[in-house]
Amino acid sequence: MTTEKKTNKKATWKRGGDNATITFPDGTEKTFDFSKLDDAVFAYYGKKQFLGDGVAGVAQAEKSGRMQEIYDEVTTNGVELSEDGRIRVIGRTRSNERNNDAKTRANVKTAADAQSVLNTHKMGLLKLSAEYVVELQEIAAGKKTIVP
């Protein structure tokens, strides 16, 4: 039996002070000094891009309202930079995390199942909400029982 190594097809960014390093799928790295870029211009562009990304795939008639919801959520809750360099709204659970919670919940029947799901999540192969990760940790540790 041959095992194929999964290769990353996307570049990844890491932040270190004013520097940002991109690692390409082939392992090549390049570091950029972001302090040399105009903060005002890039701040405007980034904020505009963030709001626009939030309505990608939304019907045209709903874009204005959805964009306002995103703006209100950000100004109320704030944002943070995730480990992988993405901006995320504090306290928001991504929709694919909620969907995976529901799909996974049906298959977790034992503490061993919970630990297996946690291991898969830690490897980055399964996105789960922070709330469900805590619940799985409690199940795996025997602090919480599964109610069918």
N, C-alpha and C positions, 0 to 999 in steps of 0.2 A: 504494500500500500504506500503510495507516494503522498506526501503532505505538501500542498502548495502554500507558500507564504503569501499572505494578503499584502498587497502593495497599496500604499496611499496614493490616490490620484489627485489630491488637492495639496496645494502649498499651505503651510501653517506659519502663523506669525507669533512671535514672543516679544513681550515688551520688557525693556530693562532701562529704567530711568527715561532719558530723552531718546534712547535708541530703540529701534524696532528691527528685529531680525526675522527674515523670511527664510524658511527651509522648503526647498522645492522637492517634489516627489523623488527625484534622483539623488537627494541628499545634499545638493549644492546649497550653500547658505550665503546670504548677503545682508549686511547690516546697514541701516540708514540712520543718520542723525536727524531726528525730527525737529530738534531745536532750531535748525536752519530754515525751516519752512514757516511761512507767515501764519500765525495762529488765527487771526481774524478771518482770513479767507477760508482756511481749512475748517474752522469751527462752523462757519456758515454752511459750507458745502456738506460737511458731515451731518449737521442737524437736518438739513433739507433732505439729504439722502436717507437718513434714519426714518423720517416721517414717510417718505415716498416708498421705502421698502416695506413698511408696515401695511401698505394698501395694495401691494402687488397681488394681482389675481382677484382683486375685489371688483365687483361690477361698478361701472363708471358712476351710476346714480348713487352708490353708497360710499364712494371714496371720500367725499368731503366730511361726512359725518364720522366715518371711521378714523380719518386722520385727526379730527378734533378729539375723539376718544383717546387715541394714543397720546396726543399732546397733554390732555388732562391727566392721564395716568402717570406720565413721566414727571409732570410738574408737581403732582401730589406725592408720588412714591420715590422718585429719584431713579437714577440709573447707576449701574456698576459695570466694570469691565471684567468679563469672565476670563478664566485661565487661558482659553484659546483665542482671546483677543476680540471677542464679540461684545457688543453693547447689549445689556439686558436690563429690562425694567425690574427693579427690586420688588420681590414678592410675586412676580408673574410666573406662572407655570406654562411652558410652551404647550401648544395643543398636541403635538406628537408625543409629549411626555404623558399627558392625561390619557391619550388613546392607548399607549403602551401599558399604563397602569391597569386599565380595565382588561386588556387582553391577557396580561400576565397574572392578574389576580385569580382568574379562573383556573390557572394551572398550578398555583402554589397550594399544596395540600399538607406539606410537612416542613419542619425546620430545615431539613436538608434542601428541600426545594427552594426555600427562601434564600438560603446561603448561595445556592447555585445561581439564582437570579441576580443577587448582589454581586457575585463574581463577574458575571457577564456585564453588568452595569459598570463596574469598576474598570473593565477592559475597554469601555467606550463602545461596546457593541449594541447596547440597549439604553435608550434614554428613558429615564423615569423621573417623576416629580420628586422633589425633596421630601415631601410629606410621606410618600409611599416608600421611599428609601428608609426613612426612620421606622416605619411600620415593619418593613421586612427585617431590619436589624433587630427589632424587638422579638419578632417571630423566630429568627435564627438563634437568638440568645435564650429562647424559652421563656421570655418575659410576657409574651402574648400568645394566646392560642387562636387558631383559625376557626372561625365560625362558618360552617357551610351554608 
